[in-house]
C-alpha cells in the first residue's frame, strides 16, 4: 500500500520538521521504510516554500461528522481550519460546494478515511457535475483515499468532492479532526 502525507502548514523560521512512519498489525512485509540508493528506492520527503503566510491564498476545511452508509455523498465543509485570502478566489458552502470567482489554475486535494469490510472506497472531484478526477481504495477495514487534482477553472464553475463506499459496515468518511490547524 502507498501512504501519502501531503500537508501545507505555516511555519516560523527555525521550525524543525520530523516525520515518523508506523506499521500496525498484519502479516508479511512490515517494513515501514525502505532504503534509497542513488536514483532508486522508496522513501522521499519534499518541502516547498510557497511564499510568506500573508501572500499565499489557502483554504482548508472538512466535515465534522462521520458519513455512514453506502452510495455517494458530498464531503461537507462545515469546519474551516483556515481561509487565508481564498474568499477572493472562491466561495464555499457548508454542503461541500465551492464556486470559483476567478479563472485560473487551481490545485485541489482531498483526503478521507473510509471503512468497508468487503468493498471499495472511492473519492471523485467534479466540476459542474462532471467527474474530473477520482481515486479508489480496495483494502479491507479502514483505509485512506487521497485525491490530488490540478487544472483550469473558469469563473462561476462549481467544484465538489464526493465519496462512495460499498460492502458491509460502510463509512464514506471518518469525521474531520477537531484539533484545528497547526
NUMI-564345 format. One record per residue (C-alpha): residue in three letters; x, z, y. Coordinates in steps of 0.25 Angstrom, whole numbers, m for minus. Example, Ala and Ser with C-alpha at 12.3 -4.5 7.8 and 13.67 -1.06 7.14 Angstrom:
BEGIN
(Ala, (49, 31, m18)),
(Ser, (55, 29, m4)),
REM end
This chain:
BEGIN
(Unk, (0, 0, 0)),
(Unk, (4, m3, 14)),
(Unk, (3, 9, 24)),
(Unk, (3, 5, 39)),
(Unk, (5, 15, 50)),
(Unk, (2, 8, 63)),
(Unk, (1, 17, 75)),
(Unk, (2, 16, 90)),
(Unk, (6, 29, 98)),
(Unk, (10, 32, 112)),
(Unk, (24, 39, 110)),
(Unk, (32, 46, 120)),
(Unk, (47, 44, 122)),
(Unk, (55, 51, 111)),
(Unk, (44, 51, 101)),
(Unk, (49, 50, 87)),
(Unk, (41, 42, 76)),
(Unk, (41, 46, 62)),
(Unk, (34, 40, 50)),
(Unk, (31, 46, 37)),
(Unk, (25, 40, 24)),
(Unk, (17, 47, 13)),
(Unk, (13, 43, 0)),
(Unk, (2, 50, m7)),
(Unk, (m2, 50, m22)),
(Unk, (m4, 38, m30)),
(Unk, (6, 33, m41)),
(Unk, (16, 23, m41)),
(Unk, (26, 20, m30)),
(Unk, (25, 31, m20)),
(Unk, (36, 27, m11)),
(Unk, (32, 30, 3)),
(Unk, (43, 21, 9)),
(Unk, (52, 10, 4)),
(Unk, (66, 7, 9)),
(Unk, (69, m4, 19)),
(Unk, (81, m13, 16)),
(Unk, (85, m24, 26)),
(Unk, (72, m32, 28)),
(Unk, (64, m27, 16)),
(Unk, (57, m14, 14)),
(Unk, (44, m7, 16)),
(Unk, (46, 2, 28)),
(Unk, (45, m1, 43)),
(Unk, (42, 6, 56)),
(Unk, (39, m2, 68)),
(Unk, (38, 4, 82)),
(Unk, (33, m4, 94)),
(Unk, (33, 0, 109)),
(Unk, (20, m5, 115)),
(Unk, (22, 0, 129)),
(Unk, (20, 12, 137)),
(Unk, (8, 20, 134)),
(Unk, (0, 16, 146)),
(Unk, (4, 1, 145)),
(Unk, (m1, m1, 130)),
(Unk, (m17, m3, 129)),
(Unk, (m20, 4, 116)),
(Unk, (m33, 9, 109)),
(Unk, (m34, 18, 96)),
(Unk, (m47, 24, 90)),
(Unk, (m55, 26, 78)),
(Unk, (m67, 31, 71)),
(Unk, (m69, 46, 69)),
(Unk, (m77, 46, 57)),
(Unk, (m76, 40, 42)),
(Unk, (m83, 28, 39)),
(Unk, (m88, 30, 24)),
(Unk, (m94, 19, 17)),
(Unk, (m92, 4, 13)),
(Unk, (m94, m8, 20)),
(Unk, (m90, m12, 34)),
(Unk, (m89, m3, 47)),
(Unk, (m83, m4, 60)),
(Unk, (m72, 6, 63)),
(Unk, (m77, 14, 75)),
(Unk, (m69, 19, 87)),
(Unk, (m75, 32, 91)),
(Unk, (m62, 39, 92)),
(Unk, (m52, 34, 102)),
(Unk, (m38, 39, 101)),
(Unk, (m32, 31, 113)),
(Unk, (m37, 20, 122)),
(Unk, (m25, 17, 131)),
(Unk, (m29, 5, 140)),
(Unk, (m37, m3, 130)),
(Unk, (m50, m1, 138)),
(Unk, (m45, m13, 146)),
(Unk, (m44, m22, 133)),
(Unk, (m55, m17, 124)),
(Unk, (m68, m9, 124)),
(Unk, (m70, m1, 111)),
(Unk, (m83, 5, 105)),
(Unk, (m85, 17, 96)),
(Unk, (m91, 8, 86)),
(Unk, (m77, 1, 84)),
(Unk, (m79, m12, 92)),
(Unk, (m68, m16, 102)),
(Unk, (m72, m26, 113)),
(Unk, (m59, m32, 119)),
(Unk, (m59, m35, 134)),
(Unk, (m46, m43, 136)),
(Unk, (m41, m55, 128)),
(Unk, (m28, m53, 121)),
(Unk, (m21, m50, 108)),
(Unk, (m24, m36, 102)),
(Unk, (m19, m28, 90)),
(Unk, (m30, m20, 83)),
(Unk, (m26, m11, 72)),
(Unk, (m36, m3, 63)),
(Unk, (m33, 7, 52)),
(Unk, (m43, 14, 43)),
(Unk, (m42, 23, 31)),
(Unk, (m53, 19, 21)),
(Unk, (m57, 24, 7)),
(Unk, (m63, 18, m5)),
(Unk, (m62, 22, m20)),
(Unk, (m62, 7, m25)),
(Unk, (m64, m2, m14)),
(Unk, (m57, m8, m2)),
(Unk, (m56, m5, 13)),
(Unk, (m56, m15, 24)),
(Unk, (m53, m16, 39)),
(Unk, (m57, m28, 47)),
(Unk, (m55, m31, 62)),
(Unk, (m66, m40, 68)),
(Unk, (m66, m48, 81)),
(Unk, (m80, m51, 86)),
(Unk, (m85, m48, 72)),
(Unk, (m75, m58, 65)),
(Unk, (m64, m52, 56)),
(Unk, (m50, m54, 61)),
(Unk, (m42, m45, 52)),
(Unk, (m45, m36, 40)),
(Unk, (m37, m27, 30)),
(Unk, (m41, m21, 17)),
(Unk, (m37, m9, 8)),
(Unk, (m40, m9, m7)),
(Unk, (m34, 5, m11)),
(Unk, (m42, 16, m17)),
(Unk, (m45, 28, m9)),
(Unk, (m41, 30, 6)),
(Unk, (m33, 18, 12)),
(Unk, (m29, 13, 25)),
(Unk, (m33, 0, 31)),
(Unk, (m25, m6, 43)),
(Unk, (m29, m18, 51)),
(Unk, (m20, m24, 62)),
(Unk, (m24, m36, 70)),
(Unk, (m18, m43, 82)),
(Unk, (m26, m54, 88)),
(Unk, (m32, m60, 100)),
(Unk, (m45, m55, 106)),
(Unk, (m54, m60, 117)),
(Unk, (m61, m52, 128)),
(Unk, (m75, m47, 122)),
(Unk, (m71, m48, 108)),
(Unk, (m75, m36, 99)),
(Unk, (m66, m31, 88)),
(Unk, (m70, m21, 77)),
(Unk, (m63, m15, 65)),
(Unk, (m72, m13, 52)),
(Unk, (m69, m6, 39)),
(Unk, (m75, m8, 26)),
(Unk, (m74, 0, 13)),
(Unk, (m79, m3, m1)),
(Unk, (m78, 5, m14)),
(Unk, (m82, 19, m17)),
(Unk, (m81, 31, m7)),
(Unk, (m78, 21, 5)),
(Unk, (m73, 25, 18)),
(Unk, (m71, 14, 28)),
(Unk, (m62, 23, 36)),
(Unk, (m58, 37, 38)),
(Unk, (m61, 44, 51)),
(Unk, (m51, 42, 63)),
(Unk, (m40, 52, 65)),
(Unk, (m45, 63, 74)),
(Unk, (m31, 67, 78)),
(Unk, (m31, 57, 90)),
(Unk, (m20, 49, 96)),
(Unk, (m5, 54, 94)),
REM end
